[in-house]
């Protein structure tokens, strides 16, 4: 595993790093290089505020249901969710695109709610 993003996500999956501790690392890995003349200050760390702009969701809640019963209720920082989203099995390319667009637009509330006839499903809510 040579990709730094994959390595950080694996540390979170192994329980060696919390999602909150991983978020700033992933932000830094995703941030455009400071040597890139086109790169501007856009992340909270770069703006010096240490917080996301007002109204911007900071967390994504992922709920997984089996037979109508909630079996997973996970709250993760948006920055971690952006990286992990493309690695979630079972989500279509269209669903991934819709979630990414909702996050980028600053949407709040439920952005994905999928359920089958057996009551199995996934719900993603931006907070």
C-alpha positions as CSV (number, residue, x, y, z in Angstrom):
1,X,0.0,0.0,0.0
2,X,1.9,3.1,-1.2
3,X,-0.9,5.6,-1.6
4,X,-0.8,7.9,1.6
5,X,-4.6,8.3,1.6
6,X,-5.1,4.5,1.5
7,X,-2.6,4.2,4.3
8,X,-4.4,6.7,6.5
9,X,-7.7,5.1,5.8
10,X,-6.2,1.7,6.7
11,X,-5.0,3.1,10.1
12,X,-8.5,4.3,10.8
13,X,-9.9,0.9,9.8
14,X,-7.4,-0.8,12.1
15,X,-8.4,1.4,15.0
16,X,-4.9,2.9,15.2
17,X,-6.1,6.4,14.3
18,X,-9.4,8.0,15.1
19,X,-11.5,9.5,12.3
20,X,-11.2,12.9,13.9
21,X,-7.4,12.6,14.0
22,X,-7.3,11.4,10.4
23,X,-9.4,14.3,9.1
24,X,-6.6,17.0,9.1
25,X,-4.1,14.5,7.7
26,X,-6.5,13.7,4.8
27,X,-7.2,17.5,4.3
28,X,-3.4,18.1,4.0
29,X,-3.0,15.2,1.6
30,X,-5.8,16.5,-0.6
31,X,-4.8,20.2,-0.4
32,X,-3.1,21.6,-3.6
33,X,0.6,22.0,-3.3
34,X,1.8,25.3,-2.0
35,X,4.2,25.3,-4.9
36,X,1.3,25.3,-7.3
37,X,0.7,29.0,-8.3
38,X,-3.0,28.3,-8.9
39,X,-3.5,26.9,-5.4
40,X,-5.4,29.2,-3.1
41,X,-6.3,29.1,0.6
42,X,-9.5,27.3,0.8
43,X,-9.4,24.9,3.8
44,X,-10.1,25.9,7.4
45,X,-6.4,25.4,8.2
46,X,-5.3,27.5,5.3
47,X,-7.6,30.4,6.2
48,X,-6.3,30.3,9.7
49,X,-9.8,30.0,11.3
50,X,-9.4,26.3,12.2
51,X,-13.1,25.9,11.4
52,X,-15.2,25.3,8.3
53,X,-17.0,28.3,6.9
54,X,-20.3,29.0,8.5
55,X,-23.1,26.8,7.2
56,X,-20.7,24.2,5.8
57,X,-21.5,20.7,7.0
58,X,-18.6,19.3,9.0
59,X,-19.8,15.7,9.6
60,X,-21.5,13.0,7.6
61,X,-23.7,10.5,9.5
62,X,-23.8,7.1,7.8
63,X,-26.6,4.8,8.9
64,X,-26.9,1.2,7.7
65,X,-30.1,-0.8,8.2
66,X,-30.7,-4.5,8.1
67,X,-34.3,-5.7,8.0
68,X,-35.4,-2.2,9.2
69,X,-33.1,-2.2,12.2
70,X,-30.2,0.2,12.4
71,X,-26.9,-1.8,12.7
72,X,-24.5,1.0,12.0
73,X,-24.7,4.7,13.1
74,X,-21.3,6.3,12.2
75,X,-20.5,10.0,12.4
76,X,-17.3,10.9,10.4
77,X,-15.7,14.2,9.5
78,X,-16.6,15.3,6.0
79,X,-12.9,15.3,4.9
80,X,-12.6,11.6,5.8
81,X,-15.9,10.9,4.1
82,X,-14.8,12.4,0.8
83,X,-11.9,10.0,0.6
84,X,-13.7,7.0,1.9
85,X,-16.8,7.5,-0.4
86,X,-15.1,6.2,-3.5
87,X,-14.1,3.1,-1.6
88,X,-17.6,2.1,-0.3
89,X,-18.7,-1.0,-2.0
90,X,-22.2,-1.1,-3.4
91,X,-22.6,2.6,-4.2
92,X,-23.1,3.4,-7.9
93,X,-21.0,6.0,-9.7
94,X,-24.2,8.2,-9.9
95,X,-24.8,7.9,-6.1
96,X,-21.2,8.8,-5.4
97,X,-21.5,11.9,-7.7
98,X,-24.7,13.0,-6.0
99,X,-23.2,12.8,-2.6
100,X,-20.0,14.7,-3.7
101,X,-22.2,17.4,-5.3
102,X,-24.3,17.7,-2.1
103,X,-21.1,18.1,0.0
104,X,-19.6,20.6,-2.3
105,X,-22.7,22.7,-2.4
106,X,-22.9,22.8,1.4
107,X,-26.2,20.9,1.7
108,X,-27.4,19.8,5.1
109,X,-29.7,17.0,6.0
110,X,-30.3,13.6,4.3
111,X,-28.6,13.4,0.9
112,X,-28.8,9.7,0.2
113,X,-31.5,7.2,1.4
114,X,-31.6,3.8,-0.2
115,X,-33.7,1.0,1.0
116,X,-34.8,-2.3,-0.5
117,X,-38.0,-4.4,0.1
118,X,-36.4,-6.3,3.0
119,X,-35.7,-3.1,4.9
120,X,-31.9,-3.2,4.2
121,X,-30.5,0.2,3.3
122,X,-28.1,3.1,3.7
123,X,-28.8,6.7,4.7
124,X,-26.2,9.5,4.6
125,X,-27.0,12.8,6.4
126,X,-24.8,15.9,6.4
127,X,-24.6,17.7,9.7
